Amino acid sequence: MFEKISFGWELVGQSFRVLREDKRLLVFPLLSGIACSIVLASFVVPLWGSPQAEAIMHDKHIPNDPLSYVLLFLFYFANYFAIVFFNSALVACAIGRFRGNEPTIGDGLRVAAARIPQIVAWALVSATIGLILKAIESNSEKAGQFVAGLLGAAWSVLTYLVVPVLVMEKANPVEAFKRSTALVKKTWGEALTAHLSTGLVFTVVFLVALIPLLVFGALAVYAFANGIIALGALAVAVIVIVVMLISLVSSALSAILLASLYLYAAEGTVPQSFDRQLLEGAFKAK
C-alpha cells in the first residue's frame, strides 16, 4: 500500500516535469474553466431567483417537476461537453509530446474538434448518468446520497480512461466504456492506490497554500473594514490568483498522468519524460 502511494507521488512529480517543459498545457484547463463559467452563467442568469437556479448553483435537491429535470440535464450536458472537449485537447497534446512531437495549442484544439461527434455522444451519456445519480440523491435523503456516492465513485473508476480512448481510438460511448473498463481491469486497476495518491498530492499542496490564503484573507477583511480599498482589492486578487493556479496545475497534471497511464495500459509504451521502472512499478506494486 505505502509502496503504491510512493509511486503515485513520483508519477505526479514526473507529470509536473512534463508540465514545466510545456507550460502551454495550462491553457486548456483555463479555457475549460472559462467555458464552464459561461455555461453556468447562461443557465443561472435567466433563471435567477428560481428553484432551478438554486439547484444548479448550490447542487441542492431537484424540484420535482419535468422542467427542472430537463434544465438540469441540459446544464450537465453543456458542462460535460466543455470539460471533455478541452481535456481531449490536453490529452492529445500530452500524448503528442510523449511521442516526441511538439504539438501546439491549435493542434490540440483541432484534434478535439475532430472528435466532436464522440464528445457529444459521451456528454449525453455522462449527463444522463449524472441526472440519474442526482435524482437518486434528491429523492432518497441520506440513503440516496450514500447510494449515489457509491455508484458515482464506481462510474468514475470504470470511465477513468474514456477521454484518451475517445481521442486515440475514436470510439462511440459503448465502445469507450467497454475499452476503458477493460484497460482499468487489465492494468491500472491494480494501481488504484497509486492514482488516488495523486489526489493526496493536490490536497497537501492546497493545505500548504491555505496558510498564506488565510493571511491574505484576514488582510482583506482588515483593509475593507478600515476603508483601505486598494489594499483589500490587492489581497483578494492574490487569493484568486493562487486558487486559480492550484486549480489549473492540478487539472493539467491529472490529464498528463491520465495520458501516460493510457499509453502504458493500451500500448505498453513508456512515455518520454517518464521513468520505465517507475511506471512499471506503479502498475505492479503490491
Secondary structure, DSSP 8 states (H G I E B T S, - for coil): -HHHHHHHHHHHHHHHHHHHH-GGGGHHHHHHHHHHHHHHHHHHTTTTTSHHHHHHHH-----SSHHHHHHHHHHHHHHHHHHHHHHHHHHHHHHHHHTT----HHHHHHHHHHTHHHHHHHHHHHHHHHHHHHHHHHHSHHHHHHHHHHHHHHHHHHTTTHHHHHHHH---HHHHHHHHHHHHHHTGGGGHHHHHHHHHHHHHHHHHHHHHHHHHHHHHHHHHHTT-HHHHHHHHHHHHHHHHHHHHHHHHHHHHHHHHHHHHHHH----TTS-HHHHHHHHH--
